[in-house]
Amino acid sequence: MRTIIIEDEKPSARRLNRMLDELGVEVSVMLHSVEEAIAWFKNNEHPDLIFLDIQLSDGLSFEIFDAVEVKSAIIFTTAFDEYALQAFKLNSIDYLLKPIDDEELEIAVKKYQSLAPKKEKLALDFDDIKKLLVNPIEREFKKRFTTRVGQHIKIINADEVECFYSENKGTYAATTDGRNYLLETTLENLEDDLDPKLFFRVSRKFYVNVAYIKDIISYTNSRLQIKLERFNDQEIIVSRERVKDFKLWLE
């Protein structure tokens, strides 16, 4: 199958190319901007499959499809909020959340290969996807959590949590009163519970609440350090691969 990658971050594009090569998928070309992609599509035979980043350096990748009609199947590679990903999943072959996981990539490729003979299932309506991006699927996120404190059940309001973090195989909520409460869940399970407008997972260990970020400081190896209003038990570092998405989230 003829495959291309559209990704503005060249290291990410090269990494995805290597991962696909290990799966036996040959990438014919890598494009890095809306302008470059439009020019390429106008002068080349369109591929069977596109790995497409949403946010490119010179605009949203949807602009490509405003300029040229593309019938290729698409797998999104994106760091968009989870509610938007749910919308994309309704209209695309699959989506891959950055940083891309090897196993999830293999599943997405196999999904495409299973659908490839059924061409009608691969058509995308980009107008519908853009509408979903602007007006995402309405979702209800958890407004409160509970934890046991001795013989009592403590109610914790989500908007009073400065951060959620993991430590010694436990998951904790650090609240505005300076307390840390052990929860019966994991950070992975919290992904579907937290409002992505308020909370961002800056690393494998921390979700932070934007309302309580007091300071953001440049850190070693192109990372960032976050200071919260009350929580100072541990350093909160934005991992290097999440820095760009974190900055976009703040806007």
N, C-alpha and C positions, 0 to 999 in steps of 0.2 A: 504494500500500500504506500502511496505517495504521501509523505507527512512533512509538515513545516511547523516551526515554532515562531510565535510572535511574542516577544518578551523584551522589555527595554533594558533590563539589567543583564548585561552580557555574561557575568559569572553564573547567574541563575540559568540562563539559556544554555550555557555549556554544560552545566551540571545535569539539566534535564536531558540534553542530547546524550550524555554518557549513560544515564539511567535507561533511556529508550534503547540505546545500542545494546545494552546487556539483555534487553528483552527481545532482541532481534528486530527492532523497528528502526529502519534507516530514515534519518532526517535529511531531506534534500536541501533545505535552506533555513536560515534563521534570520528573522526580521526584527527590527528594534524600535520602530516608530510607526505612527499612523501614516505619515507621509511616505515612508519607505515601503510600507505594506501596500498602499494604494497603487503606487507605481509598479510594484512587482505583479500584483493581480491583473493589472491592465495589459501586461506584456508577457504573461506566462500562463501555461495551462494550470488550472486550479487543482489543488491536491485533494486526496480523499479525506484527509484528517488534519485539523489544525489544533495545536495546543496554544490557547489564547489567553494572554494576560489581559485583565480588564483595564487597568490604569497604566497607560504608556506615557513616555516622557513628554509627548506633545499633545496629549488628550486621551479621551476614552476610546478604546478600540472599536466601539460601535460606529465611530465615524468612518471606519473603513468600509462598512457595509452600507453606509449612506452614499458612498461614492461609486462602489462597484457591487454587482450582484454576485454573491458567493453562495454556492450550493454545497460546499464542503461540510462534513460533520465537524463538530467542535467539542473539545474538552477544555473547560475553563481552568486556568491556573490563576488563583486569585487569593487575596488576603482580605476580601470584603467581609463585612459583618455577617454573622450567621443568618440573620433574617433575609439578607439579599441572596445568600447562597441557596436558601430554600426556594427562592423564585427561579434562580438559574437552573436548579435541578429539574424543574418542571419542563424546561424547554431545551435542554442540551443532553448530550450523551452522558456527561458526568462533570463534576468539578473536583479540583484538587486544591486543598488549602495549603498554602505555603507555611513553612518549608515542606516540600513535597516528600511524602513517605513512599518508600520503595514498594511496599505491599499494596498501597492504595493505587499507585500508578499502574501496577500490573493488573489490578482488578478493572481499572478504567479501560485499559487497552483491550482486555478480553471482552469487556462489555461492548466496545465498539466492534470488535471482530464478530461477535455473535449477532449484532444488528446490521452489519454491513450489507448482507444480501437483501435486506428489507429497506430499500432506499427511501420509501415514503416515511419511515420512522426517523430519518436523519434530518429532515428539513426543519429549519429554525425560522421562527418569526421574530426578527430582531426588534420590530416595533413593540411587540408584546413584552419582550425581555426588558427593553428600555423603560416601558411603563411600569413594570414591576420594580425596577431599580428606583424609579422616582417615587412610586407609591407602593412600597413593599407590603407583603402579606402581613396583615395585622396579627400580632402575637401577644400573648399574655405572659409576662415574666414574673418570677416570684418576687413578692413584695416583703415577705418575711420568712425567717427560718426559726427553727426551734432547737434547743439543746437542753440537756439535763444538767442541772446544777444541784448536786446533792439529791434531795427528795423532791425538788421542784423542776418544773419545766419553764425555761427561760425563752421568751419571745424576742427575736432580734430582727429589727426592721432593716431591710436591705439598704435603705438610704442612710443608715447610721453605721454602715460598715466601711472602714477606710480601705481595707484590703482583705482578701482571702489568701491564705498561704498554706503550704504543706510543710510538715516537719515531723521527722521520726514516724513516717507512715500515717500520720494524722493530718486532717484538714481543719484549719482554724479560721474563725472570723475575728478580725481585729476591729473593735468598735471605737466610736468617738469618745467613749468614757475611759479609754485606756485599757480595757479588758480584752483578753483573748479567749474565745470560746471554742471548744472542740465540737465539730459537727460530725454527724453520721453520714458523710458523703465523701466524694473525691473532687479534685479540681476538674477532672475530665467530665464528671457528671454535672458540675456547675455550669458548663458551657451552654447547656440548653435552658438553664434557669435564670441567668443573669442578662439584664438589659445591656446590649452592646453599645448603646449610647452612653452608658454610665461606666461600665466596667471593661477593662482591656487586660488580656493576659500578656504580661510583659516578658514572662519567662516560664519555664516549666514549673516554677515554684510559686509565682505570684499572679493574682488578679488585683488590679488597683482601681479605685473609684476616682474618677476625674475630679469630683467635687472636693477632694481632700488633698490634691497634689499641691504642696507648698512651694516646691522648687524642683527644677530639672537641671542636672549638672553634667557636663561632658565628662566621660569616663574613659578609661584605657581601652584600646582595641576598637575604637569607633562605637563604643557603647554609651549608654546614658545611665545616670544614677538618679533615682527619684526619692525625694524627701516628702513624707506625708505629715499631716498636722500633728498627730499624736504618736503613731506607730514608729518606733525607732529601735525595736528589738533586734532587727537584722537589716543588712544592706539590701535595698531593692534595686536590682540592675536590669535594665532593658537589654536583652540579649541582642547581639549584633544583627542577626537575621530578622529581628522584629522591629528594629529602629525606624526604618522607613514607614512601615505600616502604623507604628505608634504615632509618628509625626502626622500622618494623614488623618488618623483618628482624632487627634487634638484639634484639627481645623474645623 
